[in-house]
């Protein structure tokens, strides 16, 4: 057994005693009731299980939860797909995040299994571009590089890429 404490979607979780063999995706689903992060391949290839880790220096990166034990996230600040939309005081969603909205607007997903991974990876990219904009001519390559490891079983790649491209090009300050 190990004891873990972390922040998930701005909520402090723990200390919680959990078997050290528990994968983070199972902790999210079974201990926290956060089922938006999807279990796809179980070997870290498809990236459906990707969540965001907010680093102390203000940067963020993604981690896969199907191959990382809950102990790897001890003491960290995390965001899952459930934490992106704006909510009112009663917890009801009042607005999707810009990334979520562009994926809805572009009908990017079919079955939706991969969507949480695409949303989290795209959110990190948009946040990075807000700090370090890229030339307009580099946008397609930057998106390709950010999303290249994500697998969509329904072949929705094009719509994810186009949605993200349109978002990046329409948001002030993301491109030079």
N, C-alpha and C positions, 0 to 999 in steps of 0.2 A: 504494500500500500504506500501511496505517496499523498501528500497534501498539496493541493494547488490553489492558487488565488490568481485571478486575472480580471481584466475589464473586458466585457463583451458588449459592444454597441452602447457604450457609456455606462453600463451597469456593472458594478463590482460584484464579482462572483467568488465566493469562497470566504474562508478556507473550506475546501471540499476534500474529503478523503476518497481516493479512487485507486483501483488497482493500477499499478504502473504499466500494465500491458494495454490499457484502454487507448485506442486511437482517438485523436481529437474529433474526428467526425462522429464517433459514437458518443463522446462526451457532449457534443453540441446537441445531438438528437435525443439521447436517452437521459441526460442529466439536466439539460437546459431547455428542452422542448423546442429547439431551433432546428427545424427540418428543411429550411430553404437550401442549405448546403447539401448537394447531392453526392451520393456514393455512385461512382461510375465504374471504374475499372479495378480499383483496389490495389493498384500497383504504381500509382502516381503518373500515369501516362496521359490520361484524358483531360485532367485539370478541372473537371466538373466540381471537385471538392475544394477549390481554391477559396481562401479567405484572405482578408487584409490584416497585416500586422503594422501598427503604427509605432514607428521607432521613436526613441527619446529625442533624437535630433530634429524631429519634425518631418522626416521623410517617411514613406510607407513602402511596403513591398508585399508581395503575395506569397503564401505558403499553401502547400497541399495538406489536407487534413487526413487523407486515407493512409498515408505512409508515415505520418508523424504522430508520436504519442502525445497524450495530453500534457505530460511533463515538460515537453519542449516549449509549451506556451505559458508555463508558470511565470507569473509576474509581468506578463505582456498585456498590451492594449490591442484588442482585436475588433474587427468589424466583419459582420456577415451580411448577406444580402438583405436580411430583415432590418438592418440598421440604416439603410440608405434613404428611404422615403421619409418625408416630413409627416409628423403625427400631431394631432391635437392633444389636449390634456386628458382626454378619455382614451387615448391610444389609437384612435382611428386615423387611417392614412388620409392626409389632405392633399398631398402632392408627391409624385414620384421624383426621384433624383433626375437630373438631366440625362444621365446615361440610361437609366431605366426608361425614361420617356422616349428617348430616341429609338430604343429597341422596340418599344411598342409602336411608335409612329411608322417604323420601317417593317413591321411584321417580321422581325428578325428570328423569332423562334417558332418552332412547330410543337414538338412535344415539351419543350422547356427544360429538359433534364440538364443541359449544359449551361443554361442561362445564368445561373448564379456565378459560375466561374467567369463567364464573359463579362458580366456586370462588374465583378470585383476587379478583374484585370484592367478593364477599361477605365474604371474609376481611378485606379492608381496612375494610369497613363495620363488622364486628364489633369490630375493633381500635379504630376511631374511637369507637364507642359505649362501649367500656370506659373510654375517657378522658373522654368527654362523653355521658353517658346522655341519652336523650330521654324525653319523656312517653309513656306507654303509648298515648295517643290518636294520637301522631305516627308510630308504628312503620310502619304501612302506607305512609304517604307517603314516609318516609325510605327504605324498601326500594324503592318504585317509582322514586324519584329515582336511587338507586344503580344499579339494574339496567335502567333504561329504554333504554339504548343497545345492550344485548345482544340478539342475534338467535338464536333457536332455530329451525332448519329443521323440526323435528318438532313444534313448537307445545307444548313442555313448560313454557312460562312459568309457568303457574299452579302447577305442582308445585315449581318453584324458589322462587317467591315464598312459598308456604305453608311450605315447608321452612325457609327463612330466617326467616320470621316466627315459626314455632314455636321455632326456636333462640334468637332474640333474646328472646322472651318467657320462655323457660325458664332462661336464663343469668343468674345474679345479677349485678347492677350495670350491666346494659345499658339498663334503663329505670328511670324514676323513678316 
